[in-house]
Amino acid sequence: MHEPLNESSPPATGDLRVILVGTQHPGNIGAAARAMKTMGLSRLVLVAPEKPLDDDAYRRSAGAEDVLDAAPVHATLAEAVADCRLVLGCTARSRRVQLEQLEPDVAAGRLLRLAGEGPVALVFGRERTGLTNEELQLCHASVHIPSDPAFSSLNLAAAVQVLAYEVRRAVLAAVPAAVPVPPPAPDALPATHEQVEGFFSQLAETLEAIDFHKGRTPDSAMRKLRRLFLRTDLTVNEVRLLRGVLADAQRMARLAGEAGRLSS
């Protein structure tokens, strides 16, 4: 028999969002909300659901109606995670998008470590097809539930329950710090998703300006560079520094181009 949960433990989940993308059946949203609430999570976010919440969603939430009522709806995943410090996508193992793959307990620990410093997100895809390649590219890493390969399919609410349970276990295992730790300086915080994506956009522009690709397709190089930088957990200050370097490289490329035109 399991020991009762220690209800005096602080719910150190911070701003941990559970994001459901393109959900096809409203009842699954309600069941996912119930799974979240049983494990102390309340921040549900919906991205482009195929149908609005209905009676079936509220019936299957079974007491988690408040989670449904508070759930914002976004048009795109990029919009939903723009201010997030960490975005993890729950997906089957795949070679389509080469992301770091985390086990559920490791993912929960990583989410909780950053949840006190700003929003973090755990993303789940469509019931039949999961997340698209483009949506996975917006994630810093993926989470894989090691189900039986002979029957590996988990429904949406079950997948949410597994990850929410691992987050709950991590919360209960956390030992409160004996001495209060001062909050980090704003520049030392992990960069938001929007800030990192802005850096990647400028990086792609800079590589074009300096003719890095030399006629080759840029997609492969950018995928590798994304993986490299996403592993480093860039801070706000580091993104600012890197973008300054890129700005100077772009300026030098413009000057070289102008000099070449004048000499010709």
C-alpha positions as CSV (number, residue, x, y, z in Angstrom):
1,M,0.0,0.0,0.0
2,H,1.3,3.4,-0.9
3,E,2.2,6.0,1.8
4,P,-0.2,9.0,1.7
5,L,1.1,12.0,-0.1
6,N,2.7,14.7,2.0
7,E,0.1,17.4,1.5
8,S,2.3,19.9,3.4
9,S,4.8,19.9,0.6
10,P,4.8,23.1,-1.4
11,P,3.5,22.6,-5.0
12,A,6.8,23.8,-6.5
13,T,5.4,23.6,-10.1
14,G,5.7,27.3,-10.7
15,D,4.4,28.3,-14.1
16,L,4.4,24.8,-15.7
17,R,2.0,24.7,-18.7
18,V,0.5,21.6,-20.2
19,I,-0.1,22.4,-23.9
20,L,-2.4,20.3,-26.0
21,V,-2.0,20.9,-29.8
22,G,-4.7,20.3,-32.3
23,T,-6.8,18.1,-30.0
24,Q,-9.5,16.3,-32.1
25,H,-11.9,15.3,-29.3
26,P,-13.1,17.7,-26.6
27,G,-13.6,14.8,-24.2
28,N,-9.9,14.1,-24.3
29,I,-9.2,17.7,-23.2
30,G,-11.5,17.1,-20.2
31,A,-9.8,13.8,-19.3
32,A,-6.4,15.5,-19.6
33,A,-7.5,18.3,-17.3
34,R,-8.6,15.7,-14.7
35,A,-5.2,14.0,-15.0
36,M,-3.4,17.2,-14.4
37,K,-5.5,18.3,-11.4
38,T,-5.0,15.0,-9.6
39,M,-1.2,15.7,-9.7
40,G,-1.4,19.3,-8.7
41,L,-1.1,20.9,-12.1
42,S,-3.6,23.6,-13.2
43,R,-2.1,25.5,-16.2
44,L,-3.7,24.0,-19.3
45,V,-3.2,25.7,-22.7
46,L,-4.9,24.7,-25.9
47,V,-3.5,25.3,-29.4
48,A,-5.9,25.2,-32.4
49,P,-8.3,22.5,-31.0
50,E,-10.4,21.1,-33.8
51,K,-13.6,21.5,-31.7
52,P,-14.5,23.8,-28.8
53,L,-15.0,22.5,-25.3
54,D,-18.4,20.9,-24.9
55,D,-20.5,18.9,-22.3
56,D,-18.4,15.8,-22.9
57,A,-15.2,17.7,-22.0
58,Y,-16.7,19.1,-18.8
59,R,-18.2,15.7,-17.9
60,R,-14.9,13.9,-18.4
61,S,-13.0,16.6,-16.4
62,A,-14.8,15.2,-13.3
63,G,-14.1,18.1,-10.9
64,A,-11.4,19.8,-13.0
65,E,-13.8,22.3,-14.6
66,D,-11.8,25.2,-13.2
67,V,-8.8,23.9,-15.2
68,L,-10.8,24.0,-18.4
69,D,-12.4,27.4,-17.7
70,A,-8.9,29.0,-17.2
71,A,-7.4,27.4,-20.3
72,P,-6.4,30.0,-23.0
73,V,-6.6,29.1,-26.7
74,H,-3.8,30.0,-29.1
75,A,-3.7,29.8,-32.9
76,T,-0.1,28.4,-33.0
77,L,2.3,26.6,-30.8
78,A,4.9,29.3,-31.4
79,E,2.5,31.8,-29.9
80,A,1.7,29.6,-26.9
81,V,5.4,29.1,-26.0
82,A,6.9,32.5,-26.9
83,D,7.7,33.4,-23.3
84,C,8.7,29.9,-22.2
85,R,12.2,29.1,-20.8
86,L,11.9,25.4,-21.6
87,V,9.7,23.5,-24.0
88,L,9.5,19.7,-24.0
89,G,7.5,17.8,-26.6
90,C,6.0,14.4,-25.7
91,T,6.4,12.2,-28.7
92,A,7.2,8.6,-29.8
93,R,10.8,7.9,-30.6
94,S,11.6,9.3,-34.1
95,R,14.4,10.1,-36.4
96,R,12.4,12.8,-38.2
97,V,13.6,15.6,-35.9
98,Q,16.8,14.9,-34.0
99,L,16.1,16.2,-30.6
100,E,17.6,15.1,-27.2
101,Q,15.2,12.5,-25.9
102,L,14.4,12.4,-22.2
103,E,12.7,9.8,-20.0
104,P,9.7,11.1,-18.2
105,D,11.4,11.4,-14.8
106,V,14.4,13.3,-16.2
107,A,12.0,15.6,-18.1
108,A,10.0,16.3,-14.9
109,G,13.2,17.2,-13.0
110,R,14.4,19.5,-15.8
111,L,11.0,21.3,-15.9
112,L,10.9,21.8,-12.2
113,R,14.4,23.2,-12.1
114,L,13.4,26.0,-14.4
115,A,9.8,26.5,-13.4
116,G,10.7,28.9,-10.7
117,E,12.5,31.2,-13.1
118,G,9.7,31.6,-15.7
119,P,7.1,29.7,-17.7
120,V,8.0,26.2,-18.9
121,A,5.9,23.9,-21.1
122,L,5.1,20.3,-21.7
123,V,3.6,19.8,-25.1
124,F,1.3,17.0,-26.4
125,G,0.2,16.6,-30.0
126,R,-2.8,15.3,-31.8
127,E,-4.4,12.0,-30.9
128,R,-3.7,10.3,-34.2
129,T,-0.6,12.0,-35.6
130,G,1.1,13.7,-32.7
131,L,3.3,16.8,-33.2
132,T,4.4,17.9,-36.7
133,N,8.1,18.3,-37.6
134,E,7.7,22.0,-37.5
135,E,6.1,21.9,-34.0
136,L,8.9,19.6,-32.8
137,Q,11.5,22.1,-34.0
138,L,10.0,24.6,-31.5
139,C,10.9,22.2,-28.6
140,H,14.2,22.1,-26.8
141,A,14.0,18.4,-26.2
142,S,11.5,15.5,-26.6
143,V,10.0,13.2,-23.9
144,H,9.4,9.5,-24.6
145,I,7.2,7.3,-22.5
146,P,8.8,3.8,-22.7
147,S,5.6,1.8,-23.4
148,D,5.6,-1.8,-24.6
149,P,6.8,-1.8,-28.3
150,A,4.2,-4.5,-29.1
151,F,1.4,-2.2,-28.0
152,S,2.8,1.3,-27.6
153,S,-0.2,3.5,-28.2
154,L,-1.2,5.7,-25.3
155,N,-4.3,7.9,-25.4
156,L,-3.8,11.6,-24.8
157,A,-5.1,11.7,-21.2
158,A,-3.0,8.7,-20.3
159,A,0.2,10.3,-21.6
160,V,-0.7,13.5,-19.7
161,Q,-1.2,11.4,-16.6
162,V,2.2,9.7,-16.8
163,L,4.0,13.0,-17.2
164,A,2.0,14.8,-14.5
165,Y,2.7,11.9,-12.1
166,E,6.4,12.2,-12.7
167,V,6.2,15.9,-12.0
168,R,4.3,15.2,-8.8
169,R,6.9,12.7,-7.7
170,A,9.7,15.2,-8.4
171,V,7.8,17.8,-6.3
172,L,7.4,15.5,-3.4
173,A,11.1,14.4,-3.5
174,A,12.3,18.0,-3.5
175,V,14.0,19.1,-0.3
176,P,13.4,22.7,0.5
177,A,16.5,24.8,0.7
178,A,17.7,25.6,4.2
179,V,18.8,29.1,3.3
180,P,16.8,31.3,0.9
181,V,18.5,31.7,-2.4
182,P,18.3,35.2,-3.9
183,P,16.7,35.3,-7.4
184,P,19.1,35.4,-10.3
185,A,19.7,38.7,-12.1
186,P,17.3,39.2,-15.1
187,D,20.2,38.8,-17.6
188,A,21.2,35.5,-16.0
189,L,17.7,34.0,-16.5
190,P,17.3,31.4,-19.3
191,A,16.3,33.1,-22.6
192,T,12.7,32.9,-23.5
193,H,11.6,30.8,-26.5
194,E,10.9,34.0,-28.5
195,Q,14.4,35.4,-27.7
196,V,16.1,32.1,-28.8
197,E,14.0,31.9,-32.0
198,G,14.9,35.6,-32.8
199,F,18.6,34.6,-32.5
200,F,18.1,31.6,-34.8
201,S,16.4,33.9,-37.4
202,Q,19.3,36.3,-37.3
203,L,21.8,33.5,-37.4
204,A,20.1,32.2,-40.6
205,E,20.2,35.7,-42.1
206,T,23.9,36.0,-41.2
207,L,24.9,32.7,-42.8
208,E,23.3,33.8,-46.0
209,A,25.0,37.2,-45.9
210,I,28.5,35.7,-45.5
211,D,27.7,33.0,-48.1
212,F,28.4,30.2,-45.6
213,H,26.3,27.7,-47.5
214,K,28.0,28.3,-50.9
215,G,25.0,27.1,-52.9
216,R,24.1,24.2,-50.6
217,T,20.7,23.9,-48.9
218,P,20.8,25.7,-45.6
219,D,18.3,23.4,-43.8
220,S,20.9,20.7,-42.7
221,A,23.3,23.3,-41.3
222,M,20.6,25.1,-39.4
223,R,19.2,21.9,-37.9
224,K,22.7,21.1,-36.5
225,L,23.2,24.6,-35.2
226,R,19.8,24.6,-33.5
227,R,20.6,21.3,-31.8
228,L,24.0,22.7,-30.7
229,F,22.7,25.9,-29.2
230,L,19.6,24.3,-27.7
231,R,21.9,22.1,-25.6
232,T,23.5,25.1,-24.0
233,D,20.4,26.6,-22.2
234,L,21.2,30.1,-23.4
235,T,20.6,32.9,-21.0
236,V,19.2,36.3,-21.8
237,N,22.7,37.9,-21.7
238,E,24.2,35.1,-23.9
239,V,21.6,35.6,-26.5
240,R,22.2,39.4,-26.5
241,L,26.0,38.7,-26.8
242,L,25.6,36.3,-29.7
243,R,23.2,38.6,-31.5
244,G,25.7,41.4,-31.2
245,V,28.4,39.2,-32.8
246,L,26.0,38.4,-35.6
247,A,25.1,42.1,-36.1
248,D,28.8,42.9,-36.5
249,A,29.2,40.0,-39.0
250,Q,26.3,41.3,-41.0
251,R,27.8,44.8,-41.0
252,M,31.1,43.6,-42.2
253,A,29.4,41.6,-45.0
254,R,27.6,44.7,-46.1
255,L,30.8,46.7,-46.1
256,A,32.6,44.0,-48.1
257,G,29.7,43.9,-50.6
258,E,29.8,47.7,-51.1
259,A,33.6,47.7,-51.5
260,G,33.3,45.0,-54.1
261,R,30.7,47.0,-56.1
262,L,32.9,50.1,-56.0
263,S,36.0,48.3,-57.3
264,S,34.2,46.6,-60.1
